Amino acid sequence: MKIAVCCKAVPGAVSDVEVEAGGMALRYRSQVQSINECDEYGLEAALALKRAYGGEITALTMGPLTAQDILHLALAKGADKAVRIDAKVQDARAASKVLAAALKTLACDL
């Protein structure tokens, strides 16, 4: 069984939070990236399925090079492969289309 888990990089320890000039975004300083909590639960569920039934887990993320840190975390937890899509997409609809296209190329069962 081939399982794909989408993982979003979120800031770990955040400091110096400010609202940007337009009031539409936050500026902050963060030294580490971490996996979104809900995505981490998905990764743990995939690992449980792998232990029970065998298979292969691919962790997938989209973002700049700094997002690669969470793929290292996923590999350390037990994922077999990691894929980073080098894109900076702000629109949720566009991001979902990019992720859907990437998932089609992985040919996963779950």
Z-matrix of the N, CA and C atoms (Angstrom, degrees):
N
C 1 1.441
C 2 1.526 1 108.65
N 3 1.321 2 116.57 1 130.48
C 4 1.464 3 122.06 2 177.48
C 5 1.526 4 108.30 3 -103.54
N 6 1.326 5 115.85 4 124.22
C 7 1.461 6 122.10 5 -177.26
C 8 1.526 7 109.06 6 -118.45
N 9 1.326 8 116.82 7 131.50
C 10 1.464 9 121.98 8 174.26
C 11 1.527 10 108.67 9 -109.05
N 12 1.312 11 116.01 10 135.70
C 13 1.458 12 121.69 11 177.84
C 14 1.521 13 107.85 12 -124.73
N 15 1.332 14 116.19 13 118.88
C 16 1.464 15 121.00 14 175.93
C 17 1.522 16 108.52 15 -81.65
N 18 1.320 17 116.83 16 129.00
C 19 1.460 18 122.51 17 -178.03
C 20 1.523 19 109.24 18 -124.28
N 21 1.311 20 116.32 19 125.83
C 22 1.461 21 120.84 20 178.09
C 23 1.525 22 109.25 21 -99.98
N 24 1.315 23 115.51 22 134.31
C 25 1.463 24 120.92 23 177.14
C 26 1.526 25 109.23 24 -82.34
N 27 1.319 26 115.34 25 128.21
C 28 1.462 27 121.51 26 176.02
C 29 1.526 28 107.47 27 -126.46
N 30 1.328 29 117.37 28 153.87
C 31 1.461 30 119.20 29 -179.73
C 32 1.523 31 111.05 30 -64.82
N 33 1.317 32 115.68 31 140.42
C 34 1.461 33 120.99 32 176.81
C 35 1.514 34 109.95 33 -80.25
N 36 1.308 35 118.03 34 -103.60
C 37 1.461 36 122.81 35 177.80
C 38 1.523 37 108.73 36 -81.55
N 39 1.328 38 116.54 37 118.54
C 40 1.465 39 122.10 38 -175.24
C 41 1.525 40 109.57 39 -106.85
N 42 1.337 41 116.00 40 139.72
C 43 1.462 42 121.31 41 174.78
C 44 1.521 43 109.57 42 -140.05
N 45 1.309 44 116.93 43 165.76
C 46 1.470 45 123.98 44 177.60
C 47 1.533 46 112.14 45 53.38
N 48 1.331 47 117.04 46 56.88
C 49 1.458 48 121.33 47 -179.34
C 50 1.526 49 109.43 48 -82.07
N 51 1.347 50 115.78 49 130.14
C 52 1.469 51 122.57 50 178.06
C 53 1.515 52 108.91 51 -139.12
N 54 1.336 53 116.66 52 150.37
C 55 1.460 54 121.48 53 173.09
C 56 1.519 55 107.24 54 -87.34
N 57 1.338 56 116.66 55 131.36
C 58 1.467 57 120.28 56 -179.64
C 59 1.520 58 110.59 57 -68.85
N 60 1.318 59 116.54 58 166.96
C 61 1.463 60 123.48 59 -172.54
C 62 1.529 61 113.16 60 -54.69
N 63 1.313 62 118.90 61 -42.36
C 64 1.457 63 121.19 62 -178.45
C 65 1.521 64 113.78 63 -74.62
N 66 1.317 65 117.10 64 -11.31
C 67 1.451 66 121.48 65 -179.80
C 68 1.519 67 113.76 66 76.61
N 69 1.333 68 117.85 67 10.78
C 70 1.459 69 121.32 68 -175.85
C 71 1.529 70 113.11 69 -106.91
N 72 1.321 71 118.16 70 -3.37
C 73 1.458 72 119.98 71 -177.33
C 74 1.526 73 109.76 72 -150.23
N 75 1.330 74 114.20 73 160.74
C 76 1.458 75 120.76 74 176.27
C 77 1.515 76 109.84 75 -105.73
N 78 1.295 77 115.08 76 146.18
C 79 1.459 78 121.47 77 172.65
C 80 1.523 79 106.40 78 -114.93
N 81 1.303 80 116.88 79 133.23
C 82 1.457 81 121.07 80 -178.47
C 83 1.518 82 109.68 81 -150.53
N 84 1.316 83 114.84 82 168.79
C 85 1.455 84 120.95 83 175.94
C 86 1.525 85 107.54 84 -117.29
N 87 1.323 86 115.61 85 130.73
C 88 1.459 87 121.07 86 178.81
C 89 1.523 88 108.84 87 -141.57
N 90 1.309 89 116.14 88 133.95
C 91 1.462 90 120.70 89 -178.44
C 92 1.529 91 112.41 90 -87.25
N 93 1.324 92 117.25 91 -28.98
C 94 1.463 93 120.69 92 -175.03
C 95 1.523 94 110.61 93 -129.36
N 96 1.320 95 114.87 94 152.02
C 97 1.460 96 121.78 95 172.59
C 98 1.523 97 107.54 96 -104.03
N 99 1.308 98 115.76 97 149.27
C 100 1.448 99 119.89 98 177.50
C 101 1.519 100 108.18 99 -134.94
N 102 1.333 101 116.94 100 164.97
C 103 1.461 102 121.39 101 179.83
C 104 1.521 103 108.49 102 -81.65
N 105 1.321 104 115.96 103 136.33
C 106 1.458 105 121.60 104 174.54
C 107 1.528 106 108.53 105 -50.53
N 108 1.325 107 117.01 106 137.80
C 109 1.464 108 121.32 107 -173.39
C 110 1.534 109 112.76 108 -57.89
N 111 1.316 110 118.04 109 -44.30
C 112 1.472 111 120.82 110 179.39
C 113 1.522 112 111.10 111 -64.41
N 114 1.326 113 117.16 112 -38.36
C 115 1.463 114 120.96 113 178.38
C 116 1.530 115 110.81 114 -67.83
N 117 1.322 116 116.15 115 -33.12
C 118 1.458 117 119.55 116 177.60
C 119 1.528 118 110.68 117 -66.31
N 120 1.335 119 116.62 118 -36.92
C 121 1.472 120 120.06 119 174.73
C 122 1.528 121 110.38 120 -63.06
N 123 1.329 122 117.07 121 -39.73
C 124 1.455 123 120.97 122 177.25
C 125 1.516 124 111.79 123 -63.41
N 126 1.321 125 116.58 124 -39.83
C 127 1.459 126 121.01 125 177.80
C 128 1.527 127 110.49 126 -64.63
N 129 1.324 128 116.97 127 -42.16
C 130 1.462 129 120.77 128 178.81
C 131 1.526 130 111.20 129 -63.92
N 132 1.341 131 117.36 130 -39.04
C 133 1.465 132 120.92 131 177.07
C 134 1.527 133 110.67 132 -65.12
N 135 1.322 134 116.81 133 -40.56
C 136 1.469 135 120.84 134 177.90
C 137 1.529 136 110.51 135 -64.10
N 138 1.324 137 117.04 136 -39.47
C 139 1.462 138 120.50 137 178.02
C 140 1.529 139 111.39 138 -65.12
N 141 1.336 140 116.93 139 -36.79
C 142 1.466 141 120.48 140 177.27
C 143 1.530 142 110.40 141 -65.47
N 144 1.347 143 116.89 142 -40.93
C 145 1.464 144 120.59 143 177.29
C 146 1.531 145 111.08 144 -64.48
N 147 1.317 146 115.72 145 -38.96
C 148 1.464 147 119.99 146 179.13
C 149 1.525 148 110.88 147 -63.89
N 150 1.342 149 116.41 148 -42.51
C 151 1.467 150 119.94 149 178.29
C 152 1.527 151 111.10 150 -64.46
N 153 1.330 152 117.23 151 -38.32
C 154 1.466 153 121.05 152 -175.95
C 155 1.525 154 112.77 153 -77.55
N 156 1.340 155 116.92 154 -40.87
C 157 1.464 156 120.38 155 -171.11
C 158 1.526 157 114.39 156 -121.73
N 159 1.322 158 117.63 157 -3.94
C 160 1.455 159 120.35 158 -175.54
C 161 1.514 160 110.59 159 81.31
N 162 1.291 161 116.00 160 -179.98
C 163 1.458 162 119.79 161 178.25
C 164 1.511 163 112.71 162 125.52
N 165 1.326 164 114.00 163 -163.52
C 166 1.458 165 121.43 164 -173.97
C 167 1.521 166 108.75 165 -140.91
N 168 1.330 167 116.63 166 134.42
C 169 1.461 168 122.19 167 -179.32
C 170 1.520 169 109.09 168 -111.80
N 171 1.333 170 115.39 169 130.70
C 172 1.458 171 121.95 170 174.42
C 173 1.516 172 108.21 171 -115.65
N 174 1.327 173 116.93 172 121.01
C 175 1.467 174 122.35 173 175.14
C 176 1.523 175 108.02 174 -89.37
N 177 1.329 176 116.49 175 134.51
C 178 1.466 177 122.43 176 -175.25
C 179 1.516 178 109.18 177 -127.92
N 180 1.322 179 116.60 178 132.34
C 181 1.453 180 120.48 179 175.11
C 182 1.517 181 109.33 180 -139.93
N 183 1.329 182 115.14 181 162.54
C 184 1.462 183 120.82 182 178.90
C 185 1.522 184 107.59 183 -130.71
N 186 1.329 185 116.08 184 131.10
C 187 1.447 186 119.29 185 178.90
C 188 1.511 187 112.14 186 155.15
N 189 1.332 188 115.88 187 -172.74
C 190 1.467 189 120.35 188 -179.06
C 191 1.521 190 111.13 189 -72.62
N 192 1.307 191 115.64 190 -179.16
C 193 1.464 192 121.99 191 -177.07
C 194 1.528 193 112.24 192 -57.22
N 195 1.332 194 117.90 193 -31.05
C 196 1.463 195 120.23 194 -179.93
C 197 1.528 196 112.11 195 -66.21
N 198 1.326 197 117.89 196 -22.67
C 199 1.468 198 121.17 197 178.10
C 200 1.526 199 111.14 198 -70.26
N 201 1.311 200 116.75 199 -14.68
C 202 1.459 201 121.76 200 179.97
C 203 1.523 202 111.74 201 -64.36
N 204 1.320 203 117.52 202 -24.28
C 205 1.466 204 121.01 203 -179.89
C 206 1.524 205 111.91 204 -58.29
N 207 1.335 206 117.11 205 -37.37
C 208 1.460 207 118.28 206 -178.63
C 209 1.523 208 111.25 207 -72.43
N 210 1.322 209 116.95 208 -25.53
C 211 1.460 210 118.98 209 175.73
C 212 1.526 211 110.24 210 -67.66
N 213 1.311 212 116.67 211 -35.15
C 214 1.464 213 120.41 212 175.89
C 215 1.527 214 109.86 213 -64.28
N 216 1.337 215 116.60 214 -38.36
C 217 1.463 216 120.17 215 176.30
C 218 1.530 217 110.86 216 -63.58
N 219 1.327 218 116.61 217 -43.43
C 220 1.467 219 120.94 218 -179.93
C 221 1.524 220 110.68 219 -63.53
N 222 1.324 221 117.00 220 -41.18
C 223 1.467 222 120.47 221 177.53
C 224 1.529 223 110.71 222 -65.38
N 225 1.319 224 117.08 223 -38.15
C 226 1.458 225 120.65 224 179.06
C 227 1.527 226 111.26 225 -66.61
N 228 1.327 227 117.11 226 -32.04
C 229 1.466 228 120.29 227 178.65
C 230 1.518 229 112.61 228 -75.86
N 231 1.351 230 117.46 229 -20.57
C 232 1.455 231 119.11 230 177.30
C 233 1.515 232 115.91 231 135.93
N 234 1.331 233 118.41 232 1.04
C 235 1.466 234 119.95 233 175.55
C 236 1.528 235 108.81 234 -64.93
N 237 1.332 236 115.94 235 148.91
C 238 1.463 237 120.28 236 -176.93
C 239 1.526 238 113.00 237 -90.84
N 240 1.318 239 116.52 238 -33.29
C 241 1.461 240 121.52 239 -178.82
C 242 1.526 241 109.43 240 -135.49
N 243 1.320 242 115.66 241 161.39
C 244 1.459 243 121.08 242 178.43
C 245 1.523 244 108.94 243 -140.44
N 246 1.332 245 116.15 244 137.60
C 247 1.464 246 121.70 245 179.74
C 248 1.527 247 108.09 246 -131.63
N 249 1.341 248 115.72 247 129.00
C 250 1.462 249 120.80 248 174.90
C 251 1.517 250 108.57 249 -116.19
N 252 1.322 251 116.08 250 126.85
C 253 1.458 252 121.76 251 175.31
C 254 1.520 253 106.57 252 -93.79
N 255 1.314 254 116.52 253 118.72
C 256 1.459 255 121.77 254 -177.29
C 257 1.520 256 109.33 255 -82.23
N 258 1.323 257 116.53 256 87.12
C 259 1.461 258 121.50 257 -179.81
C 260 1.522 259 108.75 258 -151.05
N 261 1.304 260 115.20 259 147.60
C 262 1.457 261 121.08 260 175.32
C 263 1.527 262 106.43 261 -119.19
N 264 1.317 263 116.05 262 94.31
C 265 1.459 264 121.92 263 -176.02
C 266 1.520 265 107.83 264 -113.27
N 267 1.325 266 117.40 265 122.66
C 268 1.456 267 121.84 266 180.00
C 269 1.529 268 112.24 267 -91.24
N 270 1.322 269 116.94 268 -28.29
C 271 1.455 270 122.09 269 -177.59
C 272 1.530 271 110.15 270 -81.90
N 273 1.321 272 117.75 271 128.04
C 274 1.465 273 122.01 272 -177.18
C 275 1.525 274 111.69 273 -63.48
N 276 1.310 275 117.79 274 -37.43
C 277 1.474 276 120.74 275 -179.95
C 278 1.530 277 110.44 276 -65.56
N 279 1.316 278 116.88 277 -44.07
C 280 1.464 279 120.53 278 179.17
C 281 1.526 280 110.40 279 -65.92
N 282 1.324 281 117.09 280 -40.12
C 283 1.465 282 120.69 281 178.94
C 284 1.527 283 110.54 282 -62.64
N 285 1.324 284 117.18 283 -40.95
C 286 1.467 285 119.60 284 -179.72
C 287 1.523 286 111.05 285 -66.56
N 288 1.324 287 118.12 286 -34.29
C 289 1.466 288 120.73 287 177.64
C 290 1.527 289 110.91 288 -68.33
N 291 1.315 290 117.17 289 -40.30
C 292 1.465 291 121.12 290 178.87
C 293 1.526 292 110.04 291 -65.29
N 294 1.337 293 116.77 292 -45.03
C 295 1.462 294 120.37 293 179.08
C 296 1.528 295 111.70 294 -64.92
N 297 1.337 296 117.02 295 -39.72
C 298 1.472 297 120.62 296 179.12
C 299 1.524 298 110.75 297 -62.72
N 300 1.322 299 117.17 298 -41.49
C 301 1.464 300 120.52 299 178.60
C 302 1.528 301 110.69 300 -64.33
N 303 1.329 302 116.94 301 -40.04
C 304 1.466 303 120.35 302 178.89
C 305 1.526 304 111.00 303 -67.14
N 306 1.319 305 116.97 304 -39.90
C 307 1.463 306 120.60 305 -179.71
C 308 1.532 307 111.01 306 -65.96
N 309 1.320 308 117.91 307 -33.66
C 310 1.465 309 120.24 308 177.62
C 311 1.524 310 111.18 309 -63.61
N 312 1.322 311 117.01 310 -36.27
C 313 1.466 312 119.52 311 -179.52
C 314 1.525 313 112.26 312 -72.52
N 315 1.343 314 117.53 313 -23.18
C 316 1.458 315 120.75 314 -179.62
C 317 1.526 316 112.29 315 -78.75
N 318 1.329 317 117.73 316 -21.09
C 319 1.471 318 122.83 317 178.75
C 320 1.523 319 111.74 318 51.40
N 321 1.318 320 116.49 319 57.04
C 322 1.466 321 121.30 320 -179.48
C 323 1.523 322 111.31 321 -92.67
N 324 1.327 323 115.35 322 156.91
C 325 1.463 324 121.22 323 177.36
C 326 1.520 325 111.86 324 -84.61
N 327 1.317 326 116.95 325 -30.68
C 328 1.458 327 121.68 326 -176.77
C 329 1.511 328 109.79 327 -141.11
